[in-house]
């Protein structure tokens, strides 16, 4: 959980980890947040991480990939 807090506190501007542009970092954060959703404080409930996860989930590429894998696209925030 501490790693997610470091990410949350170091976040710059923009909906994605590197600002306005989507990157592999965002896909990786989406995956890590998916795996960590059962933690006592799910990282997708953090303000900046949650906003990023929502933005990644709205991408058509994410929707197609999730459909192909049979997983939910978005988290319950």
Backbone as JSON Lines, residues from 0, in Angstrom:
{"i":0,"aa":"X","n":[0.82,-1.2,0.0],"ca":[0.0,0.0,0.0],"c":[0.86,1.26,0.0]}
{"i":1,"aa":"X","n":[1.99,1.17,0.67],"ca":[2.86,2.34,0.76],"c":[3.34,2.79,-0.62]}
{"i":2,"aa":"X","n":[3.59,1.85,-1.51],"ca":[4.03,2.21,-2.86],"c":[2.97,3.04,-3.58]}
{"i":3,"aa":"X","n":[1.71,2.7,-3.41],"ca":[0.64,3.46,-4.04],"c":[0.55,4.86,-3.44]}
{"i":4,"aa":"X","n":[0.81,4.98,-2.15],"ca":[0.8,6.31,-1.52],"c":[1.93,7.17,-2.06]}
{"i":5,"aa":"X","n":[3.08,6.58,-2.33],"ca":[4.2,7.32,-2.92],"c":[3.8,7.83,-4.31]}
{"i":6,"aa":"X","n":[3.18,6.97,-5.1],"ca":[2.72,7.37,-6.44],"c":[1.7,8.49,-6.33]}
{"i":7,"aa":"X","n":[0.72,8.33,-5.47],"ca":[-0.33,9.33,-5.29],"c":[0.26,10.68,-4.9]}
{"i":8,"aa":"X","n":[1.2,10.68,-3.97],"ca":[1.77,11.94,-3.46],"c":[2.74,12.59,-4.44]}
{"i":9,"aa":"X","n":[3.3,11.81,-5.36],"ca":[4.27,12.36,-6.31],"c":[3.62,12.76,-7.64]}
{"i":10,"aa":"X","n":[2.32,12.56,-7.76],"ca":[1.62,12.8,-9.03],"c":[1.76,14.25,-9.46]}
{"i":11,"aa":"X","n":[2.04,14.45,-10.74],"ca":[2.12,15.8,-11.3],"c":[0.75,16.24,-11.79]}
{"i":12,"aa":"X","n":[0.73,16.9,-12.92],"ca":[-0.54,17.35,-13.48],"c":[-0.97,16.41,-14.59]}
{"i":13,"aa":"X","n":[-2.22,16.43,-14.88],"ca":[-2.75,15.59,-15.95],"c":[-3.38,14.32,-15.43]}
{"i":14,"aa":"X","n":[-4.18,13.7,-16.27],"ca":[-4.89,12.5,-15.83],"c":[-4.02,11.25,-15.82]}
{"i":15,"aa":"X","n":[-2.88,11.3,-16.52],"ca":[-2.02,10.13,-16.62],"c":[-0.74,10.33,-15.82]}
{"i":16,"aa":"X","n":[-0.02,9.27,-15.59],"ca":[1.17,9.33,-14.75],"c":[2.22,10.3,-15.29]}
{"i":17,"aa":"X","n":[2.31,10.41,-16.61],"ca":[3.3,11.3,-17.21],"c":[2.68,12.59,-17.74]}
{"i":18,"aa":"X","n":[1.51,12.92,-17.28],"ca":[0.86,14.17,-17.68],"c":[-0.37,13.94,-18.53]}
{"i":19,"aa":"X","n":[-0.4,14.58,-19.69],"ca":[-1.57,14.51,-20.57],"c":[-1.56,13.3,-21.49]}
{"i":20,"aa":"X","n":[-0.4,12.69,-21.68],"ca":[-0.29,11.59,-22.64],"c":[-0.3,10.24,-21.94]}
{"i":21,"aa":"X","n":[-1.08,9.32,-22.48],"ca":[-1.12,7.94,-22.0],"c":[0.22,7.28,-22.27]}
{"i":22,"aa":"X","n":[0.66,6.41,-21.35],"ca":[1.92,5.67,-21.53],"c":[1.77,4.27,-20.96]}
{"i":23,"aa":"X","n":[2.78,3.46,-21.18],"ca":[2.79,2.11,-20.62],"c":[2.72,2.15,-19.1]}
{"i":24,"aa":"X","n":[3.19,3.23,-18.49],"ca":[3.11,3.37,-17.03],"c":[1.66,3.3,-16.56]}
{"i":25,"aa":"X","n":[0.76,3.89,-17.32],"ca":[-0.66,3.9,-16.95],"c":[-1.27,2.51,-17.07]}
{"i":26,"aa":"X","n":[-0.89,1.78,-18.1],"ca":[-1.38,0.39,-18.25],"c":[-0.89,-0.46,-17.09]}
{"i":27,"aa":"X","n":[0.36,-0.27,-16.7],"ca":[0.94,-1.02,-15.6],"c":[0.25,-0.67,-14.28]}
{"i":28,"aa":"X","n":[-0.01,0.63,-14.07],"ca":[-0.72,1.05,-12.86],"c":[-2.13,0.46,-12.83]}
{"i":29,"aa":"X","n":[-2.79,0.42,-13.98],"ca":[-4.13,-0.17,-14.08],"c":[-4.08,-1.62,-13.63]}
{"i":30,"aa":"X","n":[-3.1,-2.37,-14.12],"ca":[-2.96,-3.78,-13.77],"c":[-2.64,-3.95,-12.27]}
{"i":31,"aa":"X","n":[-1.7,-3.16,-11.76],"ca":[-1.34,-3.26,-10.35],"c":[-2.52,-2.9,-9.45]}
{"i":32,"aa":"X","n":[-3.27,-1.89,-9.85],"ca":[-4.43,-1.48,-9.06],"c":[-5.51,-2.56,-9.1]}
{"i":33,"aa":"X","n":[-5.64,-3.22,-10.24],"ca":[-6.59,-4.34,-10.35],"c":[-6.22,-5.43,-9.35]}
{"i":34,"aa":"X","n":[-4.95,-5.79,-9.31],"ca":[-4.49,-6.82,-8.39],"c":[-4.64,-6.4,-6.93]}
{"i":35,"aa":"X","n":[-4.52,-5.12,-6.65],"ca":[-4.52,-4.62,-5.27],"c":[-5.9,-4.21,-4.78]}
{"i":36,"aa":"X","n":[-6.92,-4.43,-5.56],"ca":[-8.26,-3.93,-5.18],"c":[-8.8,-4.56,-3.9]}
{"i":37,"aa":"X","n":[-8.23,-5.67,-3.45],"ca":[-8.71,-6.32,-2.23],"c":[-7.97,-5.84,-0.97]}
{"i":38,"aa":"X","n":[-7.04,-4.9,-1.14],"ca":[-6.36,-4.34,0.03],"c":[-7.37,-3.59,0.9]}
{"i":39,"aa":"X","n":[-7.06,-3.4,2.17],"ca":[-7.99,-2.67,3.05],"c":[-8.39,-1.29,2.48]}
{"i":40,"aa":"X","n":[-7.44,-0.6,1.87],"ca":[-7.74,0.68,1.2],"c":[-7.31,0.52,-0.25]}
{"i":41,"aa":"X","n":[-8.25,0.18,-1.1],"ca":[-7.95,-0.07,-2.5],"c":[-7.36,1.19,-3.14]}
{"i":42,"aa":"X","n":[-6.25,1.06,-3.87],"ca":[-5.6,2.23,-4.44],"c":[-6.47,3.01,-5.42]}
{"i":43,"aa":"X","n":[-7.45,2.37,-6.04],"ca":[-8.32,3.1,-6.97],"c":[-9.2,4.11,-6.25]}
{"i":44,"aa":"X","n":[-9.22,4.08,-4.93],"ca":[-9.99,5.07,-4.15],"c":[-9.18,6.32,-3.85]}
{"i":45,"aa":"X","n":[-7.89,6.28,-4.17],"ca":[-7.06,7.48,-4.03],"c":[-7.41,8.44,-5.16]}
{"i":46,"aa":"X","n":[-7.37,9.72,-4.89],"ca":[-7.85,10.73,-5.84],"c":[-7.17,10.64,-7.21]}
{"i":47,"aa":"X","n":[-5.87,10.75,-7.25],"ca":[-5.17,10.81,-8.54],"c":[-5.1,9.44,-9.22]}
{"i":48,"aa":"X","n":[-4.83,8.42,-8.45],"ca":[-4.79,7.07,-9.02],"c":[-6.16,6.69,-9.55]}
{"i":49,"aa":"X","n":[-7.2,6.99,-8.79],"ca":[-8.57,6.69,-9.23],"c":[-8.92,7.4,-10.52]}
{"i":50,"aa":"X","n":[-8.51,8.66,-10.65],"ca":[-8.78,9.42,-11.87],"c":[-8.04,8.8,-13.06]}
{"i":51,"aa":"X","n":[-6.81,8.37,-12.83],"ca":[-6.03,7.73,-13.89],"c":[-6.68,6.41,-14.31]}
{"i":52,"aa":"X","n":[-7.08,5.61,-13.34],"ca":[-7.7,4.33,-13.62],"c":[-8.99,4.54,-14.44]}
{"i":53,"aa":"X","n":[-9.74,5.56,-14.09],"ca":[-10.97,5.87,-14.84],"c":[-10.62,6.28,-16.27]}
{"i":54,"aa":"X","n":[-9.6,7.13,-16.43],"ca":[-9.2,7.57,-17.77],"c":[-8.69,6.39,-18.6]}
{"i":55,"aa":"X","n":[-7.92,5.51,-18.0],"ca":[-7.43,4.33,-18.72],"c":[-8.61,3.43,-19.11]}
{"i":56,"aa":"X","n":[-9.55,3.26,-18.2],"ca":[-10.71,2.42,-18.46],"c":[-11.61,2.94,-19.56]}
{"i":57,"aa":"X","n":[-11.57,4.25,-19.82],"ca":[-12.38,4.85,-20.9],"c":[-11.73,4.69,-22.27]}
{"i":58,"aa":"X","n":[-10.46,4.32,-22.32],"ca":[-9.77,4.16,-23.6],"c":[-10.33,2.94,-24.34]}
{"i":59,"aa":"X","n":[-10.56,3.11,-25.62],"ca":[-11.12,2.0,-26.4],"c":[-10.17,0.8,-26.42]}
{"i":60,"aa":"X","n":[-8.87,1.06,-26.44],"ca":[-7.9,-0.05,-26.43],"c":[-8.01,-0.85,-25.13]}
{"i":61,"aa":"X","n":[-8.22,-0.17,-24.02],"ca":[-8.38,-0.86,-22.74],"c":[-9.65,-1.69,-22.75]}
{"i":62,"aa":"X","n":[-10.71,-1.12,-23.27],"ca":[-11.99,-1.83,-23.33],"c":[-11.87,-3.08,-24.19]}
{"i":63,"aa":"X","n":[-11.19,-2.98,-25.31],"ca":[-11.01,-4.15,-26.18],"c":[-10.16,-5.22,-25.49]}
{"i":64,"aa":"X","n":[-9.08,-4.79,-24.85],"ca":[-8.19,-5.74,-24.17],"c":[-8.92,-6.45,-23.03]}
{"i":65,"aa":"X","n":[-9.67,-5.69,-22.26],"ca":[-10.41,-6.29,-21.14],"c":[-11.48,-7.25,-21.65]}
{"i":66,"aa":"X","n":[-12.16,-6.88,-22.73],"ca":[-13.18,-7.77,-23.31],"c":[-12.54,-9.07,-23.78]}
{"i":67,"aa":"X","n":[-11.37,-8.96,-24.4],"ca":[-10.68,-10.15,-24.89],"c":[-10.26,-11.07,-23.75]}
{"i":68,"aa":"X","n":[-9.95,-10.48,-22.6],"ca":[-9.51,-11.25,-21.44],"c":[-10.67,-11.64,-20.52]}
{"i":69,"aa":"X","n":[-11.86,-11.09,-20.77],"ca":[-13.02,-11.41,-19.96],"c":[-12.97,-10.8,-18.57]}
{"i":70,"aa":"X","n":[-12.4,-9.6,-18.46],"ca":[-12.34,-8.92,-17.15],"c":[-13.11,-7.61,-17.2]}
{"i":71,"aa":"X","n":[-13.47,-7.1,-16.02],"ca":[-14.18,-5.84,-15.93],"c":[-13.29,-4.71,-16.41]}
{"i":72,"aa":"X","n":[-13.9,-3.73,-17.03],"ca":[-13.14,-2.59,-17.54],"c":[-12.87,-1.59,-16.43]}
{"i":73,"aa":"X","n":[-13.85,-1.31,-15.61],"ca":[-13.7,-0.26,-14.61],"c":[-13.85,-0.82,-13.21]}
{"i":74,"aa":"X","n":[-13.3,-0.07,-12.29],"ca":[-13.42,-0.4,-10.88],"c":[-14.62,0.3,-10.31]}
{"i":75,"aa":"X","n":[-15.07,-0.18,-9.16],"ca":[-16.13,0.52,-8.44],"c":[-15.48,1.57,-7.57]}
{"i":76,"aa":"X","n":[-15.69,2.83,-7.93],"ca":[-15.1,3.94,-7.16],"c":[-16.15,4.61,-6.32]}
